[in-house]
Amino acid sequence: MILSDTKSLEGAGPATKVVNAGRRKEWTGPVVNPPVWRASTHLYENTAALAEGPRHNEDGRFFYGRRGAPTQWALAEALTALEPGAAGTVLYPSGVAAIAGVMLTILKPGDVVLITDNAYDPSRAMGKGLLTDFGIEPRYFDPLDVAGYEALFCERTRAVLLEAPGSLSMEMCDLPLLAKIARDKGAISVLDNTWASSLGFPALERGIDITLMALTKHVGGHSDLMMGSASAGADLYAKLRARAQQLGNVVSPDDAALALRGLRTLDVRLRQETASALKIAEWLAQRPEVAQVLCPMLPGAPGHDVWKRDFIGGCGLFSFVFKGGTMADRNRFIDALGLFGIGYSWGGFESLAIPIDPAGYRSVMTWPPVDGSDLAEARHGVRLTIGLEDPADLIADIEQALTAWQQA
Ligand SMILES: *Cc1c(COP(=O)(O)O)cnc(C)c1O
C-alpha cells in the first residue's frame, strides 16, 4: 500500500498527513524516507532528451539542480498537503528569503505594501530597506485598529503583510477580516504563519492569499537548519515559483531531508509544547512579579477570544512583562535561568528565553499599551520558547530565577 499518494491523503487528519505526505514510492524507493539526492547535474539519455529537459518546467521533473530533486520535491509536496487550498509550495533558503521572495513576486516599483507594525523585525526592516530601494512604499499599520488599516489603502496598494500573533508583543488580530478587506480593495494578503504553522491556522482556508513559514522554527524543530516556504493557490504559486527560479533560490537536499525528519513529528511536538506553555503561562499569570502574560492561548489573556475563534492550535512561544523593576532586574532573571538557553530563534525541542523591548520595533503601535491596564506600568518583557522538557522542571527553574529578579 502506498499511503504517500497525495490523493489518498485527502480527508485524512493533519497528524496522518504529517506522517505520510510527500512519501511517494518513486521518491523513497524501498525505504521510508526519500534519500538525499545531492545533484546539480541531471544526466540525459541523449541529446534529444537533453533538449526536452528545460521545456517541462513542472514539479517532479528532472532538469537541473536549481529545480530540485526528489528530496526537495518530497518536502514541498508534504507542506502543500498540509495547507488546505494550496496548489504548491516554494522552498527558500531561510524564512527571510521566503518573505523577500514573496514580496519581489507580487510587488513592483510604485506599489504600496501595508506591513503590520508588530511584524518580525527583519520584515519591517525589509520595507525600509530592500522594498524602498526598489521603489516600493511600505506603510505600517496597527492590526488591532481595523478602521486605521482600511484608511491606509490607496490605488497603489498591492499587498499587505500580516503576522499573528505579533512578534514579541503577541497581539492577536482578526486575520480573516483583514484579509477580506485587502481582497475587497484588490490587494494580495500575505501571512507570516510561522507561529501557528498550517496545523494551527489553515491560512488559505481562512482567506489568506499567500502563506509563508520560517521552516527554521517548528518544521525543522531541532535548531539545526534554516529554511523558508511559501504556499498559495494555483495562480500565485506559479508566479512565486517562476520568481524563485529567477532569483536562484534553492535549498540543499541535506537540509530538505532534515526538514522532512522534523516535519514527521510536527503535530506531536506542537501539541506537547502548547500544553506545557499553557501550564507555564497559567503559573506565571498568578505571580506577583508579573504584570501580564502575553499568550493568546491562555484564557483571559489579550487576544484569547480571537485565537479561540480562528485558530486550531498554538505553540510554545509567548511573552510576559514584569510588574515594575528595571531592565537590569529583568536581565538578571534571564541570566539566572538554568534550563532556558539565551538565544534568538525558537520552535526547537529546547526552551529559550530572550529579553524583549518592543518599543524600538514599532512605528505606529505603542509599547507598553497605554490603555490604563496593568501593562501601562510594565516595561520590561521576556519572551519564552517552551520546549519539550518537563513543564514542572521549567516552572521550578523560572521560580528560582524570579528570586534573582527580586534581589535588586
Ligand atoms: C525567524 C522568523 C522568520 C525568519 O526566519 P529565518 O529562517 O530565521 O530567516 C520570519 N518570521 C518569523 C515570525 C520568525 O520568527
Ligand as a Chemical Component Dictionary entry (heavy atoms), coordinates in Angstrom:
data_LIG
# 
_chem_comp.id                   LIG 
_chem_comp.type                 NON-POLYMER 
_chem_comp.pdbx_formal_charge   0 
_chem_comp.three_letter_code    LIG 
# 
loop_
_chem_comp_atom.comp_id 
_chem_comp_atom.atom_id 
_chem_comp_atom.alt_atom_id 
_chem_comp_atom.type_symbol 
_chem_comp_atom.charge 
_chem_comp_atom.model_Cartn_x 
_chem_comp_atom.model_Cartn_y 
_chem_comp_atom.model_Cartn_z 
_chem_comp_atom.pdbx_ordinal 
LIG C1 C1 C 0 12.508 33.509 12.496 1  
LIG C2 C2 C 0 11.371 34.129 11.807 2  
LIG C3 C3 C 0 11.448 34.461 10.459 3  
LIG C4 C4 C 0 12.718 34.322 9.664  4  
LIG O1 O1 O 0 13.188 33.042 9.522  5  
LIG P1 P1 P 0 14.743 32.775 9.244  6  
LIG O2 O2 O 0 14.746 31.377 8.760  7  
LIG O3 O3 O 0 15.446 32.975 10.545 8  
LIG O4 O4 O 0 15.192 33.735 8.202  9  
LIG C5 C5 C 0 10.338 35.007 9.863  10 
LIG N1 N1 N 0 9.221  35.225 10.556 11 
LIG C6 C6 C 0 9.102  34.915 11.846 12 
LIG C7 C7 C 0 7.815  35.179 12.544 13 
LIG C8 C8 C 0 10.177 34.371 12.525 14 
LIG O5 O5 O 0 10.073 34.094 13.820 15 
# 
loop_
_chem_comp_bond.comp_id 
_chem_comp_bond.atom_id_1 
_chem_comp_bond.atom_id_2 
_chem_comp_bond.value_order 
_chem_comp_bond.pdbx_ordinal 
LIG C1 C2 SING 1  
LIG C2 C3 SING 2  
LIG C2 C8 DOUB 3  
LIG C3 C4 SING 4  
LIG C3 C5 DOUB 5  
LIG C4 O1 SING 6  
LIG O1 P1 SING 7  
LIG P1 O2 DOUB 8  
LIG P1 O3 SING 9  
LIG P1 O4 SING 10 
LIG C5 N1 SING 11 
LIG N1 C6 DOUB 12 
LIG C6 C7 SING 13 
LIG C6 C8 SING 14 
LIG C8 O5 SING 15 
# 
